[in-house]
């Protein structure tokens, strides 16, 4: 576990948490041999990942190292982090008062579904966005990569 010495480095605690959660997601076996095994646990871990991933924004904001406007612009311009935000808010709140684009399936608070990809011979956890299915593991990887890139460019 990493111990943070100052408020300016506090965001690293959250970033490390997101990295650990992503690692846990990578340990799930989605092959045909494990269809439907622990699906609720998988969904719960994805919701936990996306909630913590979106809230890295708050850790960066509260640490005072990046201004709020820059963080908001970054998330608004990121298709993947906007989806992350909507998943996070949907998992935490019964009614999301200000959903962001892209549009997710209305009326579903935890919009993660399970499908089988016969080409890859594996189950997929997906989220329906703008009328198409997006693989949640791929989405998680893109969100983490974007945060890490943003931090490298904006935190000195």
N, C-alpha and C positions, 0 to 999 in steps of 0.2 A: 504494500500500500504506500502510496506517495503522500508525504506530509507537506503541507503548504506553509511557507514561512511568512507570507504577506498577503494582504487583500488583493494585490495586483496579480498574484499567481493562483488565487482561489479557483478560478475557472478550470485550472488543470485537474482538479479533483473530479469535476463533472465530465471533462473530456475523457479522462481515464475510465470513468464509470461507463461511458458510452462505448469505449473500445472493448471493455470486458463484456458488456452485454452483446455486442456484435460477435465477439468470440464464442459466446454461448450459442447464439443463433447458428453459427457455422458448425456446431457439433450435432445438430439435429440431422437425423437420417431421413431424407425425403424419398428414398427409393421405393420401388414397388413392394418390397418385402415388409415395409413398415407403414403401409397405408392406414390412415386413421388412428395410428398409435399416438396417444398424447397430443391430439390436435388442440385441445383447449390450452394445454401448457404452451404449445407453440404460439398460439394466438396471444396468450397472456404475455409471453416474453417479447413478442413483437410490439404489443401495446406499451410495455415497459420501455423498450428501446426507443420507440418514437416519442414517447412522453419525455424521457430524459434527453433525447437528442434535441428536441425543440427547446427545452428549457436551458440548454447551454447558452442560449440567447440571454436569459436572465442573469446567468452567472457572469457573462462577459459585461453586461450592462452594469450590474451592481459592483463589479470590481473596479469600474471607472476607467478602464483602459480603452474602451471603444464607445463612441457616442451612440446614443439610442437611434438617431436618424440613420446612421450608417448600418446598424444592425437590421433595422426595419427594411431599408432598401435592399440589403443583401437577401433577406428572406423573401421579399416580394418578387425579386427578379429570378429567384430559383424555383423552377417548377417542382423539383423534388422536395425542397424544404417547405414549400407551400402545402404540399400533400402531407408532409410530416406534421405540420402545424394542425391541419384539419383532423388527422388521425388522433393527435394528442388531445385536442379540444373535445372531440367526439367521445373519447374514452373517459375524460374527466367530468364532462358536463352533460346533463340530460338534454338541454337545449343550447345549441351554439348560436349565439345572437349575431355574430359577425363572421360567417365563414368566408374564407378567402378563396380566390380562384387558385387552382382549377376546381371545377365543380365535382363533388363526389355524390354518390347515390344518396338522395334525400331521404330522411326519415330513419337512417341507420346510424346509431352512435358508434358502433365498432364495426366498420365496414370491411373487415378482413374476411375473405371467403376462402374456401378450399376447393381446388380443382385438380384434375389429373392431366398431366401433359404426356400424351401417348408417344410423342416423338422423343422425349427425353426419358421416358419410362419412370417418371417420378411425380409425386404430389407437389403442388405449388400452393402457397398461401398468397392470395392476390387481393388487391384493392381495386375497386371499380372507380375510374376517374375519367371524366369526359367521354363516357361511353366505351372505354376500353379497359382491359384487365392489365394491371401492372404487378409484376412479381415483387412481393414485399422484401425478399432477401436482396434482390438487386437494388431496390429503392433504398434500403438501409445502407448498403455499401456506398451508394452515390451520396446520400446525406452525410455520412461520416467523412467521405473524401472531400466534399465541398466545405464542411466546417474546418477540416484540417488545413486546406488550402487557404481559406479566408483568414484563419489565425496566423498562418505563416506570413501572409502578406500585410496583415494589419496590427499585429502585436509585436512590439519591439522588445 
